[in-house]
C-alpha cells in the first residue's frame, strides 16, 4: 500500500473520531456508532498495511 492509502486511512480514522464525538455531544447513538465503525474500518486497513509491509 502506498502513502496515499495510509493518508486516506488516517483521514478516515480522524473523521470517525469526529463523527463519534459529535454523536456523543448531540446524544445521537446512530452517529456515534457510525463513527466507531469508521474507526474500526480504518484500523483494520492499517493492520493490513502493516502485514504487507512486514512481508516486503
C-alpha distance matrix in Angstrom:
0.0 3.7 6.9 7.9 6.1 7.4 10.6 11.0 10.9 13.2 15.4 15.7 16.8 19.3 20.6 21.1 23.1 25.1 25.9 26.9 29.1 30.7 31.4 33.1 35.1 36.3 36.9 34.7 33.4 31.4 29.4 28.9 27.6 25.2 23.9 23.5 21.7 19.2 18.6 18.3 15.7 13.6 14.3 13.4 9.9 9.7 11.4 9.0 6.2 9.3 10.3 7.6 8.1 11.7 11.9 10.9
3.7 0.0 3.7 5.4 5.5 6.6 8.9 10.2 11.0 12.7 14.5 15.7 17.0 18.8 20.2 21.4 23.2 24.8 25.9 27.3 29.2 30.6 31.7 33.5 35.0 36.4 37.3 35.2 34.3 32.4 30.0 29.7 28.8 26.2 24.6 24.6 23.2 20.2 19.6 20.0 17.5 14.9 16.0 15.9 12.2 11.5 13.9 12.2 8.9 11.6 13.4 10.7 10.1 13.9 14.5 12.6
6.9 3.7 0.0 3.8 5.4 5.1 6.2 8.6 9.9 10.6 12.3 14.2 15.4 16.6 18.2 19.9 21.2 22.6 24.1 25.7 27.1 28.5 30.1 31.7 33.0 34.5 35.7 33.8 33.2 31.5 28.8 28.4 28.0 25.4 23.4 23.7 22.7 19.5 18.7 19.7 17.6 14.4 15.7 16.4 13.0 11.7 14.6 13.8 10.4 12.5 15.1 13.2 11.9 15.6 16.9 15.0
7.9 5.4 3.8 0.0 3.8 5.5 5.2 6.2 8.6 9.9 10.5 12.3 14.3 15.4 16.3 18.2 20.1 21.0 22.2 24.2 25.8 26.7 28.2 30.2 31.4 32.6 33.9 31.8 31.4 29.4 26.7 26.7 26.3 23.4 21.6 22.5 21.2 17.8 17.6 18.9 16.4 13.5 15.7 16.3 12.7 12.3 15.6 14.6 11.8 14.7 17.0 15.1 14.6 18.3 19.4 17.8
6.1 5.5 5.4 3.8 0.0 3.8 5.4 5.0 6.1 8.6 9.8 10.4 12.3 14.2 15.1 16.3 18.4 19.9 20.7 22.3 24.3 25.5 26.5 28.5 30.1 31.2 32.1 29.9 29.1 27.0 24.7 24.5 23.7 20.9 19.4 19.8 18.2 15.1 14.9 15.7 13.0 10.4 12.5 12.7 9.0 9.1 12.3 11.2 8.9 12.1 14.2 12.6 12.8 16.4 17.5 16.6
7.4 6.6 5.1 5.5 3.8 0.0 3.8 5.5 5.1 6.2 8.6 9.8 10.6 12.4 14.2 15.3 16.7 18.5 19.8 21.0 22.7 24.3 25.6 27.1 28.7 30.2 31.1 29.3 28.4 26.8 24.3 23.7 23.1 20.7 18.6 18.7 17.8 14.7 13.7 14.7 12.8 9.4 10.8 11.9 8.7 7.3 10.8 10.7 8.0 10.3 13.3 12.4 11.8 15.1 16.9 16.2
10.6 8.9 6.2 5.2 5.4 3.8 0.0 3.8 5.4 5.1 6.1 8.6 9.9 10.6 12.1 14.1 15.4 16.5 18.1 19.8 21.1 22.4 24.1 25.7 26.9 28.4 29.7 28.0 27.6 26.0 23.1 22.8 22.7 20.1 17.8 18.6 18.1 14.6 13.8 15.7 13.9 10.5 12.6 14.3 11.4 10.3 14.0 14.2 11.8 14.0 17.0 16.2 15.4 18.7 20.7 19.7
11.0 10.2 8.6 6.2 5.0 5.5 3.8 0.0 3.8 5.5 5.0 6.1 8.6 9.9 10.4 12.1 14.3 15.2 16.1 18.1 19.9 20.8 22.1 24.2 25.5 26.6 27.8 25.7 25.2 23.3 20.5 20.6 20.3 17.3 15.5 16.6 15.5 11.9 12.0 13.9 11.6 8.7 11.7 13.0 10.0 10.2 14.0 13.8 12.2 15.0 17.6 16.7 16.9 20.1 21.7 21.1
10.9 11.0 9.9 8.6 6.1 5.1 5.4 3.8 0.0 3.8 5.4 5.0 6.2 8.7 9.8 10.4 12.4 14.3 15.1 16.3 18.4 19.8 20.8 22.5 24.2 25.6 26.3 24.3 23.4 21.7 19.2 18.7 18.1 15.6 13.6 13.9 12.9 9.7 9.0 10.5 8.5 5.2 7.9 9.5 7.0 6.9 10.7 11.1 10.0 12.5 15.1 15.0 15.3 18.1 20.0 20.0
13.2 12.7 10.6 9.9 8.6 6.2 5.1 5.5 3.8 0.0 3.8 5.4 5.1 6.2 8.6 9.8 10.7 12.4 14.1 15.3 16.6 18.4 19.8 21.2 22.6 24.4 25.4 23.8 23.2 22.0 19.2 18.3 18.4 16.2 13.5 14.0 14.0 10.7 9.2 11.5 10.7 7.0 8.9 11.6 9.8 8.5 12.2 13.5 12.0 13.6 16.8 17.0 16.6 19.3 21.7 21.5
15.4 14.5 12.3 10.5 9.8 8.6 6.1 5.0 5.4 3.8 0.0 3.8 5.4 5.1 6.0 8.4 9.8 10.5 12.1 14.0 15.3 16.3 18.1 19.9 20.9 22.3 23.7 22.0 21.9 20.5 17.4 17.1 17.5 14.9 12.3 13.8 13.8 10.2 9.8 12.7 11.6 8.6 11.4 13.9 12.1 11.7 15.4 16.4 15.1 17.1 20.1 20.1 19.9 22.7 24.9 24.6
15.7 15.7 14.2 12.3 10.4 9.8 8.6 6.1 5.0 5.4 3.8 0.0 3.8 5.5 5.1 6.0 8.6 9.9 10.3 12.0 14.1 15.1 16.1 18.2 19.7 20.8 21.8 19.7 19.2 17.5 14.7 14.5 14.4 11.6 9.4 10.8 10.3 6.5 6.8 9.6 8.3 6.0 9.4 11.5 10.2 10.8 14.1 15.1 14.7 16.9 19.4 19.7 20.1 22.8 24.8 25.0
16.8 17.0 15.4 14.3 12.3 10.6 9.9 8.6 6.2 5.1 5.4 3.8 0.0 3.8 5.5 5.1 6.3 8.7 9.8 10.5 12.3 14.2 15.2 16.5 18.3 20.0 20.6 19.0 18.3 17.2 14.5 13.3 13.4 11.5 8.6 9.0 9.5 6.4 4.7 7.9 8.0 5.4 7.5 10.6 10.2 9.9 12.9 14.7 14.5 15.9 18.6 19.6 19.8 22.0 24.4 24.9
19.3 18.8 16.6 15.4 14.2 12.4 10.6 9.9 8.7 6.2 5.1 5.5 3.8 0.0 3.8 5.4 5.1 6.2 8.6 9.8 10.6 12.3 14.1 15.4 16.4 18.3 19.6 18.4 18.3 17.6 14.4 13.4 14.5 12.7 9.3 10.7 12.0 9.0 7.7 11.3 11.7 9.2 11.1 14.3 13.9 13.2 16.3 18.2 17.5 18.8 21.9 22.6 22.4 24.7 27.3 27.5
20.6 20.2 18.2 16.3 15.1 14.2 12.1 10.4 9.8 8.6 6.0 5.1 5.5 3.8 0.0 3.8 5.4 5.1 6.1 8.5 9.8 10.4 12.1 14.2 15.2 16.3 17.8 16.1 16.3 15.1 11.7 11.5 12.7 10.3 7.4 10.0 10.9 7.7 8.0 11.7 11.6 10.0 12.7 15.4 14.9 15.1 18.2 19.7 19.3 21.1 23.8 24.4 24.6 27.1 29.4 29.6
21.1 21.4 19.9 18.2 16.3 15.3 14.1 12.1 10.4 9.8 8.4 6.0 5.1 5.4 3.8 0.0 3.8 5.4 5.0 6.0 8.5 9.8 10.3 12.2 14.1 15.2 15.9 14.1 13.6 12.5 9.5 8.7 9.3 7.3 4.0 6.2 7.4 4.9 5.1 8.6 9.3 8.7 10.8 13.4 13.8 14.3 16.8 18.6 18.9 20.5 22.9 23.9 24.5 26.6 28.9 29.6
23.1 23.2 21.2 20.1 18.4 16.7 15.4 14.3 12.4 10.7 9.8 8.6 6.3 5.1 5.4 3.8 0.0 3.8 5.5 5.1 6.1 8.5 9.8 10.5 12.2 14.2 15.0 14.1 13.8 13.7 10.7 8.9 10.5 9.7 5.9 7.2 9.8 8.2 6.8 10.3 12.0 10.8 12.0 15.2 15.9 15.6 17.9 20.3 20.4 21.4 24.1 25.5 25.6 27.4 30.1 30.8
25.1 24.8 22.6 21.0 19.9 18.5 16.5 15.2 14.3 12.4 10.5 9.9 8.7 6.2 5.1 5.4 3.8 0.0 3.8 5.4 5.1 6.1 8.5 9.8 10.4 12.2 13.8 13.0 13.7 13.6 10.1 9.2 11.7 10.5 7.2 9.8 12.1 10.2 9.9 13.6 14.7 13.6 15.3 18.4 18.7 18.6 21.2 23.3 23.2 24.4 27.2 28.3 28.3 30.5 33.0 33.5
25.9 25.9 24.1 22.2 20.7 19.8 18.1 16.1 15.1 14.1 12.1 10.3 9.8 8.6 6.1 5.0 5.5 3.8 0.0 3.8 5.5 5.1 6.1 8.6 9.8 10.5 11.8 10.1 10.7 10.0 6.4 6.3 8.7 7.3 4.8 8.2 10.1 8.8 9.7 12.8 13.8 13.7 15.7 18.2 18.7 19.3 21.8 23.5 23.9 25.5 27.9 28.9 29.5 31.6 33.9 34.6
26.9 27.3 25.7 24.2 22.3 21.0 19.8 18.1 16.3 15.3 14.0 12.0 10.5 9.8 8.5 6.0 5.1 5.4 3.8 0.0 3.8 5.5 5.0 6.2 8.6 10.0 10.2 9.1 8.8 9.2 6.4 4.0 6.8 7.1 4.3 6.2 9.2 9.1 9.1 11.8 13.7 13.9 15.1 17.6 18.9 19.3 21.2 23.4 24.2 25.2 27.5 29.1 29.6 31.3 33.8 34.8
29.1 29.2 27.1 25.8 24.3 22.7 21.1 19.9 18.4 16.6 15.3 14.1 12.3 10.6 9.8 8.5 6.1 5.1 5.5 3.8 0.0 3.8 5.4 5.1 6.1 8.6 9.6 9.8 10.6 11.8 8.9 6.9 10.3 10.8 8.0 9.6 12.9 12.5 11.9 14.9 16.9 16.6 17.6 20.5 21.7 21.6 23.6 26.0 26.4 27.3 29.9 31.4 31.6 33.3 36.0 36.8
30.7 30.6 28.5 26.7 25.5 24.3 22.4 20.8 19.8 18.4 16.3 15.1 14.2 12.3 10.4 9.8 8.5 6.1 5.1 5.5 3.8 0.0 3.8 5.4 5.0 6.1 8.3 8.0 10.0 10.8 7.6 7.2 10.9 10.8 8.9 11.5 14.2 13.6 14.0 17.0 18.5 18.4 20.0 22.7 23.5 23.8 26.1 28.2 28.6 29.8 32.3 33.6 33.9 35.9 38.4 39.1
31.4 31.7 30.1 28.2 26.5 25.6 24.1 22.1 20.8 19.8 18.1 16.1 15.2 14.1 12.1 10.3 9.8 8.5 6.1 5.0 5.4 3.8 0.0 3.8 5.5 5.3 5.7 4.6 6.2 7.3 4.9 4.3 8.0 8.8 8.0 10.1 12.6 13.0 13.8 16.2 17.9 18.5 19.9 22.2 23.4 24.2 26.1 28.1 28.9 30.1 32.3 33.8 34.5 36.2 38.6 39.7
33.1 33.5 31.7 30.2 28.5 27.1 25.7 24.2 22.5 21.2 19.9 18.2 16.5 15.4 14.2 12.2 10.5 9.8 8.6 6.2 5.1 5.4 3.8 0.0 3.8 5.5 5.0 6.3 7.1 9.7 8.2 6.0 9.6 11.4 10.0 11.1 14.3 15.1 15.0 17.2 19.5 20.0 20.7 23.2 24.9 25.2 26.8 29.2 30.1 30.9 33.1 34.9 35.4 36.8 39.5 40.7
35.1 35.0 33.0 31.4 30.1 28.7 26.9 25.5 24.2 22.6 20.9 19.7 18.3 16.4 15.2 14.1 12.2 10.4 9.8 8.6 6.1 5.0 5.5 3.8 0.0 3.8 5.6 7.7 10.0 12.3 10.3 9.2 12.9 14.1 12.6 14.3 17.4 17.6 17.6 20.2 22.3 22.4 23.4 26.1 27.4 27.6 29.5 31.9 32.5 33.3 35.8 37.4 37.7 39.3 42.0 42.9
36.3 36.4 34.5 32.6 31.2 30.2 28.4 26.6 25.6 24.4 22.3 20.8 20.0 18.3 16.3 15.2 14.2 12.2 10.5 10.0 8.6 6.1 5.3 5.5 3.8 0.0 3.8 5.4 8.7 10.6 9.1 9.3 12.8 13.8 13.2 15.3 17.8 18.2 19.0 21.4 23.1 23.6 25.0 27.4 28.6 29.2 31.2 33.3 34.0 35.2 37.5 39.0 39.5 41.3 43.8 44.7
36.9 37.3 35.7 33.9 32.1 31.1 29.7 27.8 26.3 25.4 23.7 21.8 20.6 19.6 17.8 15.9 15.0 13.8 11.8 10.2 9.6 8.3 5.7 5.0 5.6 3.8 0.0 3.8 6.1 9.0 8.8 8.3 11.2 13.2 13.1 14.4 16.9 18.1 18.8 20.6 22.7 23.7 24.7 26.8 28.5 29.2 30.8 32.9 34.1 35.0 37.1 38.8 39.6 41.1 43.5 44.8
34.7 35.2 33.8 31.8 29.9 29.3 28.0 25.7 24.3 23.8 22.0 19.7 19.0 18.4 16.1 14.1 14.1 13.0 10.1 9.1 9.8 8.0 4.6 6.3 7.7 5.4 3.8 0.0 3.8 5.6 5.6 6.3 8.8 10.2 10.9 12.6 14.5 15.7 17.0 18.7 20.3 21.6 23.0 24.8 26.3 27.4 29.1 30.9 32.1 33.4 35.3 36.8 37.9 39.5 41.7 43.0
33.4 34.3 33.2 31.4 29.1 28.4 27.6 25.2 23.4 23.2 21.9 19.2 18.3 18.3 16.3 13.6 13.8 13.7 10.7 8.8 10.6 10.0 6.2 7.1 10.0 8.7 6.1 3.8 0.0 3.8 5.5 5.0 6.1 8.6 9.8 10.5 12.2 14.2 15.4 16.4 18.3 20.1 21.0 22.5 24.4 25.7 26.9 28.7 30.4 31.5 33.1 34.9 36.1 37.5 39.6 41.1
31.4 32.4 31.5 29.4 27.0 26.8 26.0 23.3 21.7 22.0 20.5 17.5 17.2 17.6 15.1 12.5 13.7 13.6 10.0 9.2 11.8 10.8 7.3 9.7 12.3 10.6 9.0 5.6 3.8 0.0 3.8 5.4 5.1 6.2 8.7 9.9 10.5 12.3 14.3 15.3 16.4 18.5 20.0 21.1 22.7 24.4 25.8 27.1 28.8 30.4 31.8 33.3 34.7 36.3 38.2 39.6
29.4 30.0 28.8 26.7 24.7 24.3 23.1 20.5 19.2 19.2 17.4 14.7 14.5 14.4 11.7 9.5 10.7 10.1 6.4 6.4 8.9 7.6 4.9 8.2 10.3 9.1 8.8 5.6 5.5 3.8 0.0 3.8 5.4 5.0 6.2 8.7 9.8 10.5 12.4 14.2 15.3 16.7 18.5 20.1 21.2 22.7 24.5 26.0 27.2 28.8 30.6 31.9 33.0 34.9 36.9 38.0
28.9 29.7 28.4 26.7 24.5 23.7 22.8 20.6 18.7 18.3 17.1 14.5 13.3 13.4 11.5 8.7 8.9 9.2 6.3 4.0 6.9 7.2 4.3 6.0 9.2 9.3 8.3 6.3 5.0 5.4 3.8 0.0 3.8 5.5 5.2 6.4 8.7 10.0 10.8 12.5 14.4 15.6 16.8 18.7 20.3 21.3 22.8 24.8 26.0 27.2 29.1 30.7 31.7 33.2 35.5 36.8
27.6 28.8 28.0 26.3 23.7 23.1 22.7 20.3 18.1 18.4 17.5 14.4 13.4 14.5 12.7 9.3 10.5 11.7 8.7 6.8 10.3 10.9 8.0 9.6 12.9 12.8 11.2 8.8 6.1 5.1 5.4 3.8 0.0 3.8 5.4 5.1 6.2 8.6 9.9 10.5 12.3 14.3 15.3 16.5 18.5 19.9 21.0 22.7 24.5 25.7 27.2 28.9 30.2 31.6 33.6 35.2
25.2 26.2 25.4 23.4 20.9 20.7 20.1 17.3 15.6 16.2 14.9 11.6 11.5 12.7 10.3 7.3 9.7 10.5 7.3 7.1 10.8 10.8 8.8 11.4 14.1 13.8 13.2 10.2 8.6 6.2 5.0 5.5 3.8 0.0 3.8 5.4 5.0 6.1 8.6 9.8 10.5 12.4 14.2 15.3 16.6 18.4 20.0 21.2 22.7 24.4 26.0 27.2 28.7 30.4 32.3 33.5
23.9 24.6 23.4 21.6 19.4 18.6 17.8 15.5 13.6 13.5 12.3 9.4 8.6 9.3 7.4 4.0 5.9 7.2 4.8 4.3 8.0 8.9 8.0 10.0 12.6 13.2 13.1 10.9 9.8 8.7 6.2 5.2 5.4 3.8 0.0 3.8 5.4 5.1 6.3 8.6 9.9 10.7 12.4 14.4 15.5 16.6 18.5 20.2 21.3 22.7 24.7 26.0 27.0 28.8 31.0 32.1
23.5 24.6 23.7 22.5 19.8 18.7 18.6 16.6 13.9 14.0 13.8 10.8 9.0 10.7 10.0 6.2 7.2 9.8 8.2 6.2 9.6 11.5 10.1 11.1 14.3 15.3 14.4 12.6 10.5 9.9 8.7 6.4 5.1 5.4 3.8 0.0 3.8 5.4 5.1 6.2 8.6 9.9 10.5 12.4 14.4 15.3 16.5 18.5 20.0 21.0 22.8 24.6 25.6 27.0 29.3 30.7
21.7 23.2 22.7 21.2 18.2 17.8 18.1 15.5 12.9 14.0 13.8 10.3 9.5 12.0 10.9 7.4 9.8 12.1 10.1 9.2 12.9 14.2 12.6 14.3 17.4 17.8 16.9 14.5 12.2 10.5 9.8 8.7 6.2 5.0 5.4 3.8 0.0 3.8 5.4 5.0 6.1 8.6 9.8 10.6 12.4 14.2 15.3 16.7 18.5 20.0 21.3 22.8 24.4 25.9 27.7 29.2
19.2 20.2 19.5 17.8 15.1 14.7 14.6 11.9 9.7 10.7 10.2 6.5 6.4 9.0 7.7 4.9 8.2 10.2 8.8 9.1 12.5 13.6 13.0 15.1 17.6 18.2 18.1 15.7 14.2 12.3 10.5 10.0 8.6 6.1 5.1 5.4 3.8 0.0 3.8 5.5 5.1 6.3 8.7 10.0 10.7 12.4 14.4 15.6 16.7 18.6 20.3 21.4 22.6 24.6 26.5 27.5
18.6 19.6 18.7 17.6 14.9 13.7 13.8 12.0 9.0 9.2 9.8 6.8 4.7 7.7 8.0 5.1 6.8 9.9 9.7 9.1 11.9 14.0 13.8 15.0 17.6 19.0 18.8 17.0 15.4 14.3 12.4 10.8 9.9 8.6 6.3 5.1 5.4 3.8 0.0 3.8 5.4 5.1 6.2 8.7 9.9 10.5 12.3 14.3 15.3 16.5 18.6 20.1 20.9 22.6 24.9 26.0
18.3 20.0 19.7 18.9 15.7 14.7 15.7 13.9 10.5 11.5 12.7 9.6 7.9 11.3 11.7 8.6 10.3 13.6 12.8 11.8 14.9 17.0 16.2 17.2 20.2 21.4 20.6 18.7 16.4 15.3 14.2 12.5 10.5 9.8 8.6 6.2 5.0 5.5 3.8 0.0 3.8 5.4 5.0 6.2 8.6 9.8 10.6 12.5 14.3 15.3 16.7 18.6 19.9 21.1 23.2 24.9
15.7 17.5 17.6 16.4 13.0 12.8 13.9 11.6 8.5 10.7 11.6 8.3 8.0 11.7 11.6 9.3 12.0 14.7 13.8 13.7 16.9 18.5 17.9 19.5 22.3 23.1 22.7 20.3 18.3 16.4 15.3 14.4 12.3 10.5 9.9 8.6 6.1 5.1 5.4 3.8 0.0 3.8 5.4 5.2 6.3 8.6 10.0 10.8 12.5 14.4 15.6 16.8 18.5 20.2 21.8 23.2
13.6 14.9 14.4 13.5 10.4 9.4 10.5 8.7 5.2 7.0 8.6 6.0 5.4 9.2 10.0 8.7 10.8 13.6 13.7 13.9 16.6 18.4 18.5 20.0 22.4 23.6 23.7 21.6 20.1 18.5 16.7 15.6 14.3 12.4 10.7 9.9 8.6 6.3 5.1 5.4 3.8 0.0 3.8 5.5 5.1 6.1 8.7 9.9 10.6 12.4 14.4 15.4 16.4 18.4 20.4 21.4
14.3 16.0 15.7 15.7 12.5 10.8 12.6 11.7 7.9 8.9 11.4 9.4 7.5 11.1 12.7 10.8 12.0 15.3 15.7 15.1 17.6 20.0 19.9 20.7 23.4 25.0 24.7 23.0 21.0 20.0 18.5 16.8 15.3 14.2 12.4 10.5 9.8 8.7 6.2 5.0 5.4 3.8 0.0 3.8 5.4 5.0 6.2 8.6 9.8 10.5 12.5 14.3 15.1 16.5 18.8 20.3
13.4 15.9 16.4 16.3 12.7 11.9 14.3 13.0 9.5 11.6 13.9 11.5 10.6 14.3 15.4 13.4 15.2 18.4 18.2 17.6 20.5 22.7 22.2 23.2 26.1 27.4 26.8 24.8 22.5 21.1 20.1 18.7 16.5 15.3 14.4 12.4 10.6 10.0 8.7 6.2 5.2 5.5 3.8 0.0 3.8 5.4 5.1 6.3 8.7 9.9 10.7 12.5 14.3 15.4 17.2 19.0
9.9 12.2 13.0 12.7 9.0 8.7 11.4 10.0 7.0 9.8 12.1 10.2 10.2 13.9 14.9 13.8 15.9 18.7 18.7 18.9 21.7 23.5 23.4 24.9 27.4 28.6 28.5 26.3 24.4 22.7 21.2 20.3 18.5 16.6 15.5 14.4 12.4 10.7 9.9 8.6 6.3 5.1 5.4 3.8 0.0 3.8 5.4 5.1 6.3 8.7 10.0 10.7 12.3 14.3 15.8 17.0
9.7 11.5 11.7 12.3 9.1 7.3 10.3 10.2 6.9 8.5 11.7 10.8 9.9 13.2 15.1 14.3 15.6 18.6 19.3 19.3 21.6 23.8 24.2 25.2 27.6 29.2 29.2 27.4 25.7 24.4 22.7 21.3 19.9 18.4 16.6 15.3 14.2 12.4 10.5 9.8 8.6 6.1 5.0 5.4 3.8 0.0 3.8 5.3 5.0 6.3 8.7 9.9 10.4 12.3 14.6 15.6
11.4 13.9 14.6 15.6 12.3 10.8 14.0 14.0 10.7 12.2 15.4 14.1 12.9 16.3 18.2 16.8 17.9 21.2 21.8 21.2 23.6 26.1 26.1 26.8 29.5 31.2 30.8 29.1 26.9 25.8 24.5 22.8 21.0 20.0 18.5 16.5 15.3 14.4 12.3 10.6 10.0 8.7 6.2 5.1 5.4 3.8 0.0 3.8 5.4 5.0 6.3 8.7 9.8 10.6 12.8 14.7
9.0 12.2 13.8 14.6 11.2 10.7 14.2 13.8 11.1 13.5 16.4 15.1 14.7 18.2 19.7 18.6 20.3 23.3 23.5 23.4 26.0 28.2 28.1 29.2 31.9 33.3 32.9 30.9 28.7 27.1 26.0 24.8 22.7 21.2 20.2 18.5 16.7 15.6 14.3 12.5 10.8 9.9 8.6 6.3 5.1 5.3 3.8 0.0 3.8 5.4 5.2 6.3 8.6 9.9 11.1 12.8
6.2 8.9 10.4 11.8 8.9 8.0 11.8 12.2 10.0 12.0 15.1 14.7 14.5 17.5 19.3 18.9 20.4 23.2 23.9 24.2 26.4 28.6 28.9 30.1 32.5 34.0 34.1 32.1 30.4 28.8 27.2 26.0 24.5 22.7 21.3 20.0 18.5 16.7 15.3 14.3 12.5 10.6 9.8 8.7 6.3 5.0 5.4 3.8 0.0 3.8 5.4 5.1 6.1 8.6 10.1 10.8
9.3 11.6 12.5 14.7 12.1 10.3 14.0 15.0 12.5 13.6 17.1 16.9 15.9 18.8 21.1 20.5 21.4 24.4 25.5 25.2 27.3 29.8 30.1 30.9 33.3 35.2 35.0 33.4 31.5 30.4 28.8 27.2 25.7 24.4 22.7 21.0 20.0 18.6 16.5 15.3 14.4 12.4 10.5 9.9 8.7 6.3 5.0 5.4 3.8 0.0 3.8 5.4 5.0 6.1 8.8 10.1
10.3 13.4 15.1 17.0 14.2 13.3 17.0 17.6 15.1 16.8 20.1 19.4 18.6 21.9 23.8 22.9 24.1 27.2 27.9 27.5 29.9 32.3 32.3 33.1 35.8 37.5 37.1 35.3 33.1 31.8 30.6 29.1 27.2 26.0 24.7 22.8 21.3 20.3 18.6 16.7 15.6 14.4 12.5 10.7 10.0 8.7 6.3 5.2 5.4 3.8 0.0 3.8 5.4 5.1 6.6 9.1
7.6 10.7 13.2 15.1 12.6 12.4 16.2 16.7 15.0 17.0 20.1 19.7 19.6 22.6 24.4 23.9 25.5 28.3 28.9 29.1 31.4 33.6 33.8 34.9 37.4 39.0 38.8 36.8 34.9 33.3 31.9 30.7 28.9 27.2 26.0 24.6 22.8 21.4 20.1 18.6 16.8 15.4 14.3 12.5 10.7 9.9 8.7 6.3 5.1 5.4 3.8 0.0 3.8 5.4 5.4 6.7
8.1 10.1 11.9 14.6 12.8 11.8 15.4 16.9 15.3 16.6 19.9 20.1 19.8 22.4 24.6 24.5 25.6 28.3 29.5 29.6 31.6 33.9 34.5 35.4 37.7 39.5 39.6 37.9 36.1 34.7 33.0 31.7 30.2 28.7 27.0 25.6 24.4 22.6 20.9 19.9 18.5 16.4 15.1 14.3 12.3 10.4 9.8 8.6 6.1 5.0 5.4 3.8 0.0 3.8 5.4 5.3
11.7 13.9 15.6 18.3 16.4 15.1 18.7 20.1 18.1 19.3 22.7 22.8 22.0 24.7 27.1 26.6 27.4 30.5 31.6 31.3 33.3 35.9 36.2 36.8 39.3 41.3 41.1 39.5 37.5 36.3 34.9 33.2 31.6 30.4 28.8 27.0 25.9 24.6 22.6 21.1 20.2 18.4 16.5 15.4 14.3 12.3 10.6 9.9 8.6 6.1 5.1 5.4 3.8 0.0 3.8 5.6
11.9 14.5 16.9 19.4 17.5 16.9 20.7 21.7 20.0 21.7 24.9 24.8 24.4 27.3 29.4 28.9 30.1 33.0 33.9 33.8 36.0 38.4 38.6 39.5 42.0 43.8 43.5 41.7 39.6 38.2 36.9 35.5 33.6 32.3 31.0 29.3 27.7 26.5 24.9 23.2 21.8 20.4 18.8 17.2 15.8 14.6 12.8 11.1 10.1 8.8 6.6 5.4 5.4 3.8 0.0 3.8
10.9 12.6 15.0 17.8 16.6 16.2 19.7 21.1 20.0 21.5 24.6 25.0 24.9 27.5 29.6 29.6 30.8 33.5 34.6 34.8 36.8 39.1 39.7 40.7 42.9 44.7 44.8 43.0 41.1 39.6 38.0 36.8 35.2 33.5 32.1 30.7 29.2 27.5 26.0 24.9 23.2 21.4 20.3 19.0 17.0 15.6 14.7 12.8 10.8 10.1 9.1 6.7 5.3 5.6 3.8 0.0
